[in-house]
Amino acid sequence: MRIITDTASDITREQAEAMGVRLVPLTITFGETKMAMDTEEDFQAFFERLYEEKELPKTSQPSPQLYLNEYETARKNGEDVLVLALSGGLSGTVRSARLAKELSGYDRIRIIDTRQAILTQRMLVERAVKRRAEGRSAEEIEKELLEVRDRMVVCGALDTLTFLRKGGRIPPGLDIIGNVLEFKPVIELKDGVLVKLGIARGQKKSRQYLYREYEAVPVDKDWPVYTGYTYDSAAGESFFRETKERYQLEGCRMYPVGGVIGTHVGKNCLALAFVRERNN
């Protein structure tokens, strides 16, 4: 089975190869310069460039041809294909994957709009890889991931609204606070789009906002809890350790966030990702 995802998952090339996952890139360009998002070092270089430039970079969805190439290889190998795409509410990536399927005429392709990005998109990819290793079919994996995607939560405490404002992506209710430094916007990816969670005064209180969201409902222990950060690895490590110790978490991991979402949130963002329990 060929599992395909995109670079909005922040899975590096090395990680993708280790998992046996095919990685399709979104393109990030400053003027005529393309920024690679293959390594964690690339992520850091991106944020340094982001703060040097006056204009936001352009982020472009993968071309259908990139998916078509993967599908044709799968056809030759007699493989099923499972595509886990960045939320359709944030990008046209999933449309490129679907158009390529139509062009290919290959009927063993399943495409999931994950409605997720960064940490939670990564979780879905990792679960698909695990189930493939267990011998599950593409249909079985698709069914499991479709059930869980709307129970996933990824929320973030931002340092500034500057980049959301530049990109025209400020969730309703946040535009009123301006850029007063002590106010930290807190956002969530909900139903595939960015929404306001609240506004906190200072980073410490913004972390508490994230924790309140985690504590609001029972968490599905079958899924991990991940933390993320943009650029500031020391702050990321501090948040990771605090979260892990606060909730006595096993299997909690920390990952850097790259340029696809980083374009809109900027440096010094902290993120928390988990899965809510199923409503029976």
CORRA-V315397 format. One record per pair of residues at least 24 apart in sequence whose ideal C-beta (glycine too) atoms are under 10 Angstrom apart, sorted by sequence separation. I is the first residue (numbers start at 1). J is the second residue. D is the distance in Angstrom with one decimal. If there is no record, write none. Layout:
I;J;D
I;J;D
This chain:
13;37;9.0
14;38;8.2
15;39;9.7
31;55;8.2
33;57;8.8
35;59;9.7
61;85;9.3
62;86;9.4
89;113;8.6
93;117;10.0
124;148;7.6
160;184;8.4
161;185;5.6
169;193;8.9
170;194;8.4
171;195;5.0
172;196;6.6
173;197;9.8
174;198;9.1
185;209;9.7
186;210;6.9
225;249;5.3
232;256;9.7
12;37;8.2
13;38;4.4
14;39;7.2
15;40;9.6
30;55;7.8
61;86;8.2
81;106;7.5
88;113;4.5
90;115;9.2
123;148;8.7
124;149;6.8
158;183;10.0
159;184;6.7
160;185;8.1
169;194;6.0
171;196;4.2
173;198;9.0
174;199;7.1
184;209;8.3
188;213;7.1
224;249;8.1
225;250;9.3
226;251;9.4
227;252;7.1
228;253;9.5
229;254;7.2
231;256;7.9
249;274;9.5
11;37;9.8
12;38;6.2
13;39;6.9
14;40;9.3
30;56;8.8
31;57;8.5
34;60;9.9
67;93;9.3
71;97;9.1
80;106;10.0
82;108;9.8
83;109;7.0
84;110;9.6
85;111;6.6
87;113;6.7
88;114;8.9
89;115;6.9
90;116;9.4
91;117;8.5
123;149;9.8
158;184;6.3
159;185;8.9
161;187;9.8
170;196;8.7
171;197;8.8
173;199;8.6
186;212;9.5
224;250;8.7
225;251;7.7
226;252;7.0
227;253;7.6
228;254;6.9
229;255;8.3
230;256;7.2
231;257;8.6
10;37;7.8
12;39;5.4
30;57;4.8
31;58;9.0
70;97;9.3
79;106;9.8
81;108;6.2
82;109;8.1
83;110;7.0
84;111;8.5
85;112;6.7
86;113;8.5
87;114;6.2
88;115;7.3
90;117;6.2
157;184;5.6
158;185;4.8
186;213;8.4
224;251;4.7
225;252;4.9
226;253;5.3
227;254;4.9
228;255;5.3
229;256;6.2
230;257;4.8
243;270;9.4
247;274;9.6
12;40;6.3
28;56;10.0
29;57;5.8
30;58;8.2
68;96;9.3
72;100;9.5
80;108;4.9
81;109;4.3
82;110;5.2
83;111;4.4
84;112;5.4
85;113;5.9
86;114;6.9
87;115;4.8
89;117;9.5
110;138;5.4
120;148;9.5
121;149;9.5
124;152;7.8
157;185;7.8
158;186;7.3
207;235;9.9
219;247;8.6
221;249;9.8
223;251;9.2
224;252;6.5
225;253;8.3
226;254;7.1
227;255;7.8
228;256;6.9
229;257;6.6
230;258;8.5
242;270;10.0
7;36;9.4
8;37;9.2
12;41;9.5
13;42;9.4
28;57;5.1
29;58;5.1
61;90;9.8
62;91;9.2
67;96;6.0
68;97;9.6
71;100;6.1
75;104;7.2
79;108;7.3
80;109;7.9
81;110;6.8
82;111;8.1
83;112;6.6
84;113;9.0
85;114;6.2
86;115;9.2
87;116;5.8
109;138;8.9
110;139;7.4
112;141;9.2
116;145;9.9
120;149;8.1
123;152;7.0
156;185;8.9
157;186;5.2
158;187;6.6
210;239;8.5
214;243;8.3
221;250;9.3
224;253;6.5
226;255;6.3
228;257;4.8
230;259;9.3
243;272;6.8
7;37;4.8
10;40;8.9
12;42;8.2
27;57;9.4
28;58;7.3
29;59;8.2
61;91;5.2
62;92;9.1
66;96;7.6
67;97;4.9
70;100;8.1
71;101;6.8
74;104;9.0
75;105;9.0
78;108;8.4
79;109;9.8
80;110;7.4
81;111;8.3
82;112;7.3
83;113;9.4
84;114;5.4
85;115;9.6
86;116;7.7
87;117;5.6
108;138;7.6
112;142;6.3
156;186;7.1
157;187;8.3
164;194;7.7
219;249;9.7
221;251;9.7
228;258;9.9
240;270;9.2
6;37;10.0
7;38;8.4
12;43;8.6
27;58;7.8
28;59;5.3
29;60;7.5
59;90;9.6
60;91;9.0
61;92;4.4
62;93;6.0
64;95;8.5
65;96;8.8
66;97;9.2
67;98;8.8
68;99;8.7
69;100;8.6
72;103;9.9
75;106;5.0
83;114;9.5
85;116;9.5
86;117;5.5
110;141;8.3
111;142;9.1
114;145;7.6
115;146;9.9
120;151;9.9
121;152;9.0
123;154;9.1
155;186;6.7
156;187;5.6
207;238;9.4
211;242;9.0
215;246;9.8
230;261;8.3
231;262;7.8
239;270;4.9
243;274;9.9
27;59;7.1
28;60;7.9
59;91;7.7
60;92;9.0
61;93;4.5
64;96;4.7
67;99;8.0
68;100;4.3
71;103;8.5
72;104;6.7
74;106;7.1
75;107;9.9
84;116;8.7
86;118;9.2
110;142;4.9
114;146;9.5
116;148;9.9
120;152;4.3
122;154;9.8
155;187;6.7
156;188;7.7
203;235;7.8
207;239;6.5
211;243;7.8
214;246;9.1
215;247;8.8
230;262;5.1
235;267;9.7
236;268;9.4
238;270;9.1
239;271;8.8
240;272;9.9
10;43;7.5
26;59;5.9
27;60;4.3
60;93;9.6
61;94;8.7
63;96;6.4
64;97;7.7
67;100;3.6
68;101;8.6
71;104;4.3
75;108;7.9
87;120;9.4
110;143;10.0
112;145;5.8
113;146;9.5
116;149;6.3
119;152;9.0
120;153;7.4
121;154;8.5
154;187;9.6
155;188;4.2
156;189;8.4
210;243;8.4
214;247;7.4
228;261;9.3
235;268;6.5
236;269;9.4
239;272;8.1
26;60;6.5
27;61;8.1
61;95;7.5
62;96;5.3
64;98;8.6
65;99;9.9
66;100;7.8
67;101;7.5
68;102;9.9
70;104;9.4
71;105;9.2
72;106;7.9
74;108;7.3
75;109;9.3
87;121;7.9
112;146;6.5
114;148;10.0
115;149;5.3
116;150;9.5
119;153;9.8
120;154;4.5
154;188;7.1
155;189;7.5
235;269;9.3
236;270;6.9
7;42;9.9
25;60;9.6
26;61;6.1
27;62;7.6
61;96;5.4
62;97;7.9
64;99;4.5
65;100;7.3
68;103;5.8
69;104;9.9
71;106;5.3
74;109;7.6
86;121;6.5
110;145;9.7
114;149;5.7
115;150;6.7
119;154;5.3
153;188;6.8
154;189;5.1
155;190;8.9
207;242;7.3
211;246;7.0
230;265;6.2
231;266;8.3
232;267;6.5
235;270;6.7
236;271;9.1
26;62;6.0
27;63;8.8
60;96;10.0
61;97;9.4
63;99;9.5
64;100;4.1
67;103;9.0
68;104;5.8
85;121;8.5
110;146;9.8
113;149;8.3
116;152;5.7
118;154;6.3
153;189;8.1
154;190;9.3
203;239;9.3
207;243;8.6
211;247;8.6
230;266;6.8
231;267;4.1
232;268;5.1
24;61;9.5
25;62;6.3
63;100;8.7
64;101;9.0
67;104;8.3
71;108;9.0
84;121;6.8
112;149;7.5
115;152;8.0
116;153;9.7
117;154;7.1
119;156;9.5
152;189;8.5
153;190;8.2
230;267;5.5
231;268;6.4
232;269;8.7
24;62;4.6
25;63;10.0
62;100;9.1
64;102;8.9
65;103;8.9
68;106;9.5
71;109;6.1
84;122;9.6
114;152;8.4
116;154;6.7
118;156;8.7
152;190;10.0
156;194;9.1
161;199;9.9
229;267;9.3
230;268;6.5
231;269;8.2
232;270;8.7
24;63;9.2
64;103;6.6
70;109;9.4
207;246;9.8
229;268;7.9
230;269;4.3
64;104;9.5
84;124;5.4
150;190;9.3
155;195;9.5
157;197;8.9
229;269;6.7
230;270;8.2
25;66;7.6
84;125;5.4
150;191;7.7
156;197;8.8
157;198;9.8
228;269;7.9
229;270;5.6
230;271;8.2
24;66;5.0
67;109;9.0
150;192;9.3
155;197;5.9
158;200;10.0
228;270;7.3
229;271;7.0
24;67;6.3
82;125;9.6
84;127;9.6
149;192;9.2
155;198;9.9
157;200;7.0
227;270;7.1
228;271;3.7
22;66;9.7
67;111;8.9
84;128;6.4
159;203;7.6
227;271;6.6
228;272;7.8
22;67;9.6
24;69;9.2
158;203;10.0
226;271;8.1
227;272;5.7
228;273;7.0
24;70;7.1
82;128;6.1
157;203;6.8
226;272;7.7
227;273;7.5
22;69;9.6
23;70;10.0
157;204;9.9
159;206;8.9
225;272;7.5
226;273;4.5
227;274;9.8
22;70;5.5
157;205;9.0
158;206;7.9
225;273;7.0
226;274;7.7
82;131;9.7
157;206;3.6
224;273;8.5
225;274;4.7
82;132;8.3
156;206;9.1
157;207;6.3
223;273;9.2
224;274;8.0
225;275;8.6
8;59;9.1
22;73;8.7
157;208;9.3
223;274;7.0
224;275;8.5
22;74;9.1
80;132;9.5
157;209;6.5
223;275;3.9
8;61;9.6
156;209;9.9
157;210;5.9
221;274;10.0
222;275;7.7
223;276;9.3
8;62;10.0
155;209;7.9
156;210;7.7
220;274;7.8
221;275;9.1
223;277;9.8
6;61;8.4
7;62;8.6
82;137;9.9
155;210;5.6
219;274;5.3
220;275;4.3
222;277;9.2
6;62;6.2
82;138;5.1
219;275;6.8
220;276;6.3
221;277;8.4
222;278;9.6
80;137;7.5
81;138;7.5
82;139;9.5
84;141;9.7
153;210;9.8
155;212;9.9
217;274;9.9
219;276;6.4
220;277;4.9
4;62;10.0
80;138;4.1
84;142;9.6
155;213;5.3
214;272;6.3
218;276;7.0
219;277;6.6
220;278;6.9
22;81;9.1
24;83;8.5
79;138;9.3
80;139;8.6
82;141;6.2
155;214;8.5
213;272;7.3
214;273;9.7
217;276;5.1
218;277;4.3
6;66;9.2
26;86;7.4
82;142;6.6
153;213;6.6
210;270;7.1
214;274;6.0
216;276;8.7
217;277;6.9
218;278;9.6
6;67;9.5
21;82;9.9
22;83;9.2
24;85;8.7
80;141;9.4
84;145;7.2
153;214;7.9
210;271;8.0
211;272;7.8
213;274;8.8
218;279;9.9
4;66;9.4
24;86;9.9
80;142;9.9
87;149;9.4
210;272;4.5
214;276;9.7
217;279;9.3
4;67;7.2
21;84;8.9
82;145;8.5
153;216;9.2
206;269;9.8
207;270;6.7
209;272;9.7
153;217;9.0
206;270;7.5
26;91;7.0
84;149;9.5
203;268;8.0
207;272;8.7
4;70;5.5
151;217;9.5
153;219;8.9
4;71;8.8
26;93;6.7
194;261;9.5
203;270;7.7
2;70;6.6
121;189;9.6
151;219;9.8
152;220;9.3
2;71;8.5
24;93;8.0
120;189;7.4
151;220;6.7
4;74;8.8
26;96;9.9
119;189;9.7
194;264;7.8
2;73;7.5
118;189;8.3
152;223;8.1
159;230;8.5
194;265;9.2
2;74;4.6
24;96;8.5
117;189;6.1
148;220;7.9
151;223;8.7
154;226;8.4
156;228;7.7
158;230;9.0
159;231;9.6
189;261;9.0
1;74;8.8
2;75;10.0
24;97;8.1
116;189;6.7
156;229;9.5
159;232;8.8
115;189;7.9
148;222;9.1
154;228;8.1
156;230;8.7
2;77;7.6
9;84;7.7
115;190;9.0
117;192;9.0
148;223;7.5
3;79;9.8
9;85;9.6
24;100;9.9
115;191;6.8
116;192;7.8
159;235;9.5
2;79;4.7
3;80;9.5
4;81;6.6
5;82;9.3
6;83;8.8
8;85;8.4
9;86;7.6
115;192;3.9
117;194;9.5
187;264;9.6
1;79;6.0
2;80;7.1
3;81;8.1
4;82;7.1
5;83;7.4
6;84;8.2
8;86;3.8
114;192;8.5
115;193;8.9
187;265;8.0
1;80;4.7
2;81;4.9
3;82;5.1
4;83;4.7
5;84;4.6
6;85;6.2
7;86;8.6
8;87;8.1
90;169;8.5
113;192;7.3
1;81;7.5
2;82;7.3
3;83;8.1
4;84;7.2
5;85;7.3
6;86;5.4
185;265;9.3
1;82;6.2
2;83;8.9
3;84;7.1
4;85;8.4
5;86;8.4
8;90;7.7
157;239;8.8
187;269;9.3
189;271;9.6
8;91;7.0
184;268;9.5
185;269;9.8
186;270;9.7
187;271;9.6
188;272;9.7
189;273;9.3
6;91;8.4
8;93;7.1
184;269;9.6
7;93;9.6
184;270;9.5
6;93;5.5
5;93;9.7
6;94;9.2
6;96;9.2
6;97;8.6
4;97;7.7
169;263;9.5
170;264;9.5
127;222;9.5
169;264;5.4
127;223;7.9
167;263;6.7
168;264;9.5
169;265;9.4
126;223;9.8
127;224;9.7
166;263;9.0
167;264;5.0
94;192;9.8
126;224;8.4
166;264;8.5
167;265;9.6
90;189;7.9
124;223;9.9
163;262;8.3
164;263;9.8
165;264;9.7
89;189;8.3
123;223;6.5
126;226;9.9
163;263;6.6
164;264;5.5
166;266;9.4
89;190;9.3
91;192;10.0
123;224;6.8
156;257;8.4
163;264;5.4
164;265;7.0
23;125;9.6
87;189;6.9
89;191;7.0
90;192;6.9
122;224;9.8
123;225;9.7
163;265;6.1
164;266;8.3
89;192;3.2
90;193;6.9
120;223;9.4
123;226;6.8
162;265;9.8
163;266;4.3
21;125;6.1
87;191;9.0
88;192;6.1
89;193;4.0
90;194;7.7
122;226;7.2
161;265;9.6
162;266;6.2
163;267;9.1
4;109;9.3
9;114;8.7
21;126;9.1
87;192;4.1
88;193;9.5
89;194;8.3
119;224;9.5
156;261;8.7
160;265;8.7
161;266;8.8
2;108;9.4
8;114;9.2
19;125;7.3
56;162;9.6
86;192;9.4
87;193;7.4
119;225;9.4
120;226;8.0
122;228;9.2
158;264;9.3
159;265;8.4
160;266;5.6
163;269;9.5
1;108;9.4
2;109;9.1
4;111;9.0
5;112;9.8
9;116;8.7
10;117;8.6
11;118;9.9
15;122;8.9
19;126;7.3
21;128;8.2
56;163;6.7
87;194;9.6
119;226;4.4
154;261;9.5
158;265;5.4
159;266;6.2
160;267;8.3
6;114;9.7
8;116;8.9
9;117;7.5
10;118;5.4
21;129;6.4
59;167;8.8
118;226;8.9
119;227;7.8
120;228;10.0
157;265;9.6
158;266;6.9
159;267;6.4
160;268;7.9
1;110;9.7
5;114;8.4
8;117;5.0
9;118;6.9
10;119;7.7
16;125;8.7
19;128;9.3
20;129;6.7
56;165;10.0
119;228;5.1
156;265;6.3
158;267;9.6
159;268;3.8
160;269;9.1
8;118;6.9
9;119;8.6
11;121;8.5
15;125;9.6
19;129;4.8
56;166;4.9
57;167;9.8
118;228;6.1
158;268;8.0
159;269;6.3
6;117;9.5
9;120;9.1
10;121;8.0
11;122;5.9
15;126;9.7
18;129;9.6
19;130;9.5
21;132;9.7
51;162;9.8
55;166;7.9
56;167;5.7
157;268;9.1
158;269;5.2
159;270;8.9
9;121;4.3
10;122;6.5
20;132;7.8
51;163;9.9
54;166;9.6
56;168;9.7
118;230;9.8
157;269;6.7
158;270;8.6
8;121;6.2
9;122;4.9
16;129;9.9
19;132;9.5
20;133;8.8
50;163;7.7
156;269;5.2
157;270;4.9
158;271;9.7
8;122;9.6
9;123;9.2
11;125;6.5
19;133;9.8
156;270;6.6
157;271;7.8
6;121;8.3
9;124;8.4
11;126;8.8
155;270;9.5
156;271;4.3
157;272;8.5
5;121;6.9
9;125;5.8
155;271;6.9
156;272;7.6
5;122;8.4
9;126;9.5
154;271;6.2
155;272;5.7
156;273;9.4
154;272;7.3
155;273;7.9
5;124;8.2
6;125;9.8
153;272;7.8
154;273;4.3
155;274;9.3
5;125;4.9
153;273;6.7
154;274;8.3
4;125;9.3
152;273;7.2
153;274;5.6
3;125;6.8
152;274;7.7
153;275;7.2
5;128;8.6
151;274;9.4
152;275;5.3
153;276;6.4
4;128;10.0
151;275;5.3
152;276;7.8
3;128;5.3
151;276;4.5
3;129;6.3
149;275;9.5
150;276;9.1
151;277;7.5
1;128;8.5
126;253;9.9
148;275;6.3
151;278;6.5
1;129;9.6
3;131;9.8
148;276;9.4
151;279;8.5
3;132;6.6
1;131;9.4
2;132;9.7
123;253;9.9
148;278;8.2
1;132;5.2
122;253;9.3
147;278;7.7
122;255;6.8
1;135;10.0
119;253;9.0
1;136;8.9
3;138;9.0
119;254;9.5
1;137;8.2
2;138;9.4
119;255;6.3
1;138;5.7
118;255;7.9
3;141;8.6
118;256;9.6
119;257;7.8
118;257;5.3
121;260;10.0
1;141;8.0
117;257;9.2
118;258;8.0
121;261;9.7
118;260;8.0
119;261;9.8
117;260;7.4
118;261;5.3
117;261;5.6
118;262;9.0
118;265;9.7
127;275;10.0
123;273;6.9
120;271;9.6
122;273;8.3
123;274;9.1
119;271;6.1
121;273;9.4
123;275;7.4
118;271;6.7
119;272;8.2
120;273;5.0
119;273;3.6
120;274;8.6
118;273;7.6
119;274;9.1
120;275;8.0
117;273;10.0
116;273;8.7
93;260;9.5
91;260;8.1
90;260;8.7
90;261;8.1
86;260;7.4
90;264;8.8
86;261;9.0
50;230;9.5
51;231;8.9
50;231;8.8
47;230;6.4
48;231;8.1
46;230;9.5
47;231;4.2
46;231;8.8
47;232;9.1
44;230;9.6
43;230;8.0
44;231;6.5
43;231;7.8
44;233;8.3
40;233;9.1
59;259;7.6
59;260;6.0
57;259;7.3
59;261;9.2
59;262;9.8
59;263;5.5
57;262;9.7
58;263;8.8
59;264;8.6
57;263;5.8
56;263;6.1
56;264;8.3
47;256;9.6
50;259;7.7
47;257;9.5
49;259;9.0
47;258;9.1
43;255;9.8
44;256;7.8
46;258;6.7
47;259;7.7
50;262;7.2
43;256;5.1
46;259;4.0
50;263;7.1
43;257;7.3
44;258;9.5
45;259;9.2
46;260;9.5
40;255;8.7
41;256;9.9
43;258;4.3
47;262;6.3
51;266;8.0
40;256;5.3
42;258;7.2
43;259;6.6
46;262;6.4
47;263;9.7
50;266;7.0
51;267;6.7
42;259;7.8
46;263;8.3
50;267;7.5
10;228;7.8
40;258;8.2
39;258;9.5
43;262;7.2
47;266;7.8
48;267;9.1
38;258;9.6
47;267;5.2
37;258;4.9
47;268;9.3
37;259;5.4
35;258;9.4
36;259;9.2
37;260;6.9
35;259;6.0
37;262;9.3
35;263;9.7
28;258;8.8
28;259;4.8
26;258;9.7
28;260;6.9
26;259;8.6
27;260;9.7
26;260;5.3
28;262;9.1
25;260;9.2
28;263;6.8
26;263;9.9
15;255;9.4
12;255;9.5
11;255;8.9
12;256;9.3
10;255;6.2
9;255;9.6
10;256;6.9
12;258;8.6
10;257;5.8
11;258;9.3
10;258;4.5
8;257;9.9
9;258;9.0
10;259;9.0
8;258;8.2
10;260;7.6
7;258;6.9
8;259;9.5
9;260;8.7
10;261;7.9
7;259;8.3
8;260;4.3
10;262;8.9
7;260;5.9
8;261;6.6
6;260;8.0
